[in-house]
Amino acid sequence: MILNSLYTSARSGSAPSSVASRTDYQRDFDRIVFSSAFRRLQNKTQVFPLPGSVFVHNRLTHSLEVSSVGRSIGSLVGEFIHTRYYNDLDLPSREFYLHNLSNVLAAACLCHDVGNPAFGHSGEDAIATYFEKNEEALRSLFTEGEWMDLVHFEGNANAMRTLTHRQNGKDQGGIQLTLSTLSCIAKYPCESLAKDKKVLHRKKFGFFQSQKQVFMEMAHRTGMLMESSAPLVFKRHPFVWLVEAADDICYNIIDMEDAHRLGIVSTSDVEDLFLQLIKGSQSDHSRVKQRMGVLTNANERISYLRAKVINTLVSSTVELYKEQLPIILNGTLSESLVDTYSRENPAIGAIQKFSREKIYRHRSVVEIENAGYNVMYELLDHFIPCVIKPVEKRKSYDRIALELIPPQFLYPQASLYEQVLGVVDFVAGMTDNFATDLYRKIKGIDIGMTM
């Protein structure tokens, strides 16, 4: 991959550029902020149930924090590339890396979760399992690639669709982001037919069949290396590693802070784990200990350490990226930057193990996963059988059910695959509250007029 070819201001949907005081990449950030898909993240579960008496992160606040970390990483990496490869860069590239890589990463981090359904990963599981359980009735209606999209439904692929798909009655290209920003969220740059859990960039998949052409154009315009054409697989774009690192840093650390505020884990456990990580990386560990002696409020102590840990991980990520950049550019890096760092500092692995055992299996988390799974599954079961029936065979209850779906999600003239994806778009885009409320209404649990 050539550094001069890794970015473009071209947008999805071939939207023409217009004169503005902001750069194209700053405009990406603003478009995401004002999009309905991003706003809905405020009521989508990150880990813990929403709402509660204690503030915890939702998908929106998580995305904002990931974006902040991504901007910092992008600024440091951009300065490095500008200085280290100055003579290899053309004039536009020097400007891009020095001033705009940070904007691209901030925008990509901001929208990296917009494809995630309500209720966290249990929402993803519910959508995939619905089709898997109904394979006998549905499989013959789709091509192999289309069916693999459905039975392996993936939030990463859905993010690409959410950001680029033209809904009924709306403009082409979705939100019309630059292809540079879109390329940064493609952690798994392959179609569902190429999914392979043993290979990092194929562990999941990054686009549905409906977005295949869009993805190919994006890959071509941003210099991504093709690994295979059938099935379609690309090497990761070099900027993806930085977005992934920003996300990994935030959820590994901030989930611990949330669990502490909720009283799920003790102050001493969190402090010990955070201090262990800082001690393994920072020369000012003694200064941190001194500062801790001044802070008496438990939440403030953890917040202070969280900031220090994130700073440690950002610095380590940037240094690793500098070292690994040659193999990142040729597409041969095979593990994430945080995984590489965990070998150098076992404290991050200890935090991950502690989170799996004490946080992600906590009863409150398991309860919301179970409830969310059932809500999402039942919603699909209400709508999918109606949409797959030919129009002339639909009964009155089928037509009434489909009236609950907004017109932008209905594609009566399109293929059955697109019609089903429209229903999936509707259900996957719901917030926790909206999904729960609709579930209660169609099940007859809540009856009466509400607005």
FENBEL-V166603 format. One record per pair of residues at least 6 apart in sequence whose C-alpha atoms are under 7 Angstrom apart, sorted by the first residue. I is the first residue (numbers start at 0). J is the second residue. D is the distance in whole Angstrom. If there is no record, write none. Layout:
<<I & J & D> <I & J & D>>
This chain:
<<0 & 222 & 6> <0 & 223 & 7> <0 & 328 & 5> <0 & 329 & 6> <3 & 88 & 6> <3 & 89 & 7> <3 & 92 & 6> <4 & 221 & 6> <4 & 222 & 5> <5 & 221 & 5> <5 & 222 & 5> <6 & 179 & 5> <6 & 221 & 5> <7 & 178 & 6> <7 & 179 & 6> <7 & 220 & 7> <7 & 221 & 6> <8 & 23 & 6> <8 & 177 & 5> <8 & 178 & 7> <8 & 179 & 7> <9 & 177 & 5> <9 & 178 & 6> <10 & 175 & 6> <10 & 176 & 5> <10 & 177 & 4> <10 & 178 & 5> <11 & 163 & 6> <11 & 172 & 5> <11 & 175 & 5> <11 & 176 & 6> <11 & 177 & 6> <11 & 178 & 6> <12 & 171 & 5> <12 & 172 & 4> <12 & 175 & 6> <14 & 175 & 7> <24 & 99 & 7> <24 & 102 & 6> <24 & 103 & 6> <25 & 102 & 6> <27 & 106 & 6> <27 & 176 & 5> <27 & 177 & 7> <28 & 106 & 5> <30 & 174 & 7> <31 & 37 & 6> <31 & 110 & 7> <36 & 113 & 6> <37 & 110 & 7> <37 & 113 & 6> <39 & 430 & 6> <40 & 58 & 5> <40 & 59 & 5> <40 & 113 & 7> <41 & 57 & 6> <41 & 58 & 6> <41 & 59 & 5> <42 & 57 & 7> <42 & 430 & 5> <42 & 431 & 6> <43 & 57 & 6> <43 & 58 & 6> <43 & 117 & 5> <43 & 118 & 6> <43 & 430 & 5> <43 & 431 & 5> <44 & 57 & 5> <44 & 58 & 6> <44 & 117 & 6> <44 & 118 & 5> <44 & 119 & 6> <45 & 56 & 6> <45 & 57 & 5> <45 & 58 & 5> <45 & 119 & 6> <46 & 119 & 7> <46 & 364 & 7> <47 & 363 & 7> <47 & 364 & 6> <48 & 364 & 7> <48 & 367 & 6> <53 & 261 & 7> <55 & 257 & 6> <62 & 108 & 6> <62 & 109 & 5> <63 & 109 & 6> <65 & 108 & 6> <65 & 109 & 7> <65 & 245 & 6> <65 & 246 & 5> <65 & 249 & 6> <66 & 105 & 5> <66 & 106 & 7> <66 & 108 & 5> <66 & 109 & 5> <67 & 105 & 7> <68 & 245 & 6> <69 & 104 & 5> <69 & 105 & 5> <69 & 108 & 6> <69 & 241 & 7> <69 & 242 & 6> <69 & 245 & 5> <70 & 101 & 5> <70 & 102 & 6> <70 & 104 & 6> <70 & 105 & 5> <71 & 101 & 7> <72 & 313 & 6> <72 & 317 & 6> <73 & 100 & 6> <73 & 101 & 4> <73 & 104 & 6> <74 & 100 & 7> <74 & 101 & 5> <75 & 317 & 7> <76 & 317 & 6> <77 & 96 & 4> <77 & 97 & 5> <77 & 100 & 6> <78 & 96 & 7> <78 & 97 & 5> <80 & 96 & 7> <81 & 93 & 6> <81 & 96 & 6> <81 & 97 & 6> <85 & 93 & 7> <103 & 180 & 5> <104 & 242 & 6> <106 & 180 & 7> <107 & 180 & 5> <107 & 181 & 7> <107 & 183 & 6> <107 & 184 & 6> <108 & 242 & 6> <111 & 158 & 7> <111 & 184 & 6> <112 & 158 & 7> <113 & 158 & 5> <114 & 154 & 5> <114 & 155 & 6> <114 & 157 & 5> <114 & 158 & 4> <114 & 161 & 6> <115 & 154 & 5> <116 & 122 & 5> <116 & 123 & 6> <116 & 427 & 4> <116 & 428 & 6> <116 & 429 & 7> <117 & 427 & 7> <117 & 429 & 6> <117 & 430 & 5> <117 & 431 & 5> <118 & 367 & 7> <118 & 368 & 6> <118 & 371 & 5> <118 & 431 & 6> <121 & 368 & 5> <121 & 371 & 6> <121 & 372 & 5> <122 & 371 & 6> <122 & 372 & 6> <122 & 375 & 6> <123 & 152 & 6> <123 & 153 & 6> <123 & 154 & 7> <125 & 372 & 5> <125 & 375 & 6> <125 & 376 & 5> <126 & 152 & 6> <126 & 375 & 7> <126 & 376 & 6> <127 & 149 & 6> <127 & 150 & 4> <127 & 151 & 5> <127 & 152 & 5> <128 & 150 & 7> <129 & 376 & 6> <130 & 149 & 6> <130 & 150 & 5> <131 & 150 & 5> <138 & 146 & 7> <141 & 416 & 7> <144 & 191 & 7> <144 & 192 & 6> <144 & 208 & 7> <145 & 208 & 6> <145 & 416 & 7> <147 & 191 & 6> <147 & 192 & 6> <148 & 191 & 6> <148 & 207 & 6> <155 & 205 & 6> <156 & 204 & 6> <156 & 205 & 4> <156 & 206 & 4> <156 & 207 & 6> <159 & 206 & 6> <160 & 210 & 6> <162 & 173 & 5> <162 & 174 & 5> <163 & 172 & 5> <163 & 173 & 4> <163 & 174 & 6> <163 & 175 & 7> <164 & 172 & 6> <164 & 173 & 5> <165 & 171 & 5> <165 & 172 & 6> <165 & 173 & 5> <166 & 407 & 5> <166 & 408 & 6> <167 & 406 & 7> <167 & 407 & 4> <167 & 408 & 6> <167 & 409 & 7> <167 & 410 & 7> <168 & 407 & 6> <178 & 217 & 5> <179 & 221 & 6> <182 & 217 & 7> <182 & 236 & 6> <183 & 236 & 7> <183 & 238 & 6> <183 & 239 & 5> <183 & 242 & 7> <184 & 239 & 6> <185 & 205 & 6> <185 & 239 & 7> <186 & 200 & 6> <186 & 205 & 7> <186 & 235 & 7> <186 & 239 & 6> <187 & 200 & 5> <187 & 201 & 5> <187 & 202 & 7> <187 & 203 & 6> <187 & 204 & 5> <187 & 205 & 5> <188 & 200 & 7> <188 & 204 & 6> <188 & 205 & 5> <188 & 232 & 6> <188 & 233 & 5> <188 & 234 & 7> <188 & 235 & 6> <189 & 201 & 6> <189 & 204 & 5> <189 & 205 & 6> <189 & 206 & 7> <189 & 231 & 6> <189 & 232 & 4> <189 & 233 & 6> <190 & 204 & 5> <190 & 205 & 6> <190 & 206 & 6> <190 & 207 & 7> <190 & 230 & 7> <190 & 231 & 6> <190 & 232 & 7> <191 & 204 & 5> <192 & 230 & 6> <193 & 201 & 7> <193 & 230 & 6> <193 & 232 & 7> <194 & 201 & 5> <194 & 202 & 6> <194 & 203 & 6> <194 & 204 & 6> <195 & 201 & 5> <195 & 202 & 5> <196 & 202 & 4> <196 & 203 & 7> <199 & 333 & 6> <199 & 334 & 7> <200 & 235 & 7> <223 & 233 & 7> <223 & 234 & 6> <223 & 235 & 7> <223 & 236 & 6> <224 & 233 & 6> <224 & 234 & 5> <225 & 232 & 6> <225 & 233 & 4> <225 & 234 & 6> <226 & 232 & 5> <226 & 233 & 5> <226 & 234 & 6> <227 & 233 & 7> <234 & 330 & 6> <235 & 330 & 7> <237 & 327 & 6> <237 & 328 & 6> <240 & 335 & 7> <244 & 336 & 6> <244 & 337 & 6> <248 & 309 & 7> <248 & 312 & 7> <251 & 351 & 7> <252 & 305 & 7> <256 & 301 & 7> <258 & 264 & 6> <258 & 358 & 7> <259 & 265 & 6> <259 & 266 & 7> <260 & 298 & 7> <266 & 297 & 7> <270 & 301 & 7> <272 & 346 & 7> <272 & 350 & 6> <273 & 304 & 6> <273 & 308 & 7> <275 & 346 & 6> <276 & 344 & 7> <276 & 346 & 5> <276 & 347 & 7> <277 & 284 & 7> <277 & 308 & 6> <277 & 311 & 7> <278 & 284 & 6> <279 & 344 & 6> <280 & 311 & 7> <281 & 311 & 7> <291 & 300 & 6> <294 & 300 & 6> <316 & 336 & 6> <319 & 336 & 7> <326 & 332 & 6> <341 & 347 & 6> <341 & 348 & 6> <374 & 434 & 7> <374 & 435 & 6> <374 & 438 & 6> <378 & 438 & 6> <382 & 400 & 7> <382 & 401 & 7> <383 & 419 & 7> <383 & 422 & 7> <385 & 393 & 7> <385 & 397 & 5> <386 & 418 & 7> <386 & 419 & 7> <387 & 415 & 7> <408 & 421 & 5> <408 & 422 & 6> <408 & 424 & 7> <408 & 425 & 6> <409 & 418 & 6> <409 & 421 & 6> <410 & 417 & 7> <410 & 418 & 5> <411 & 418 & 7> <439 & 445 & 5> <440 & 446 & 6>>
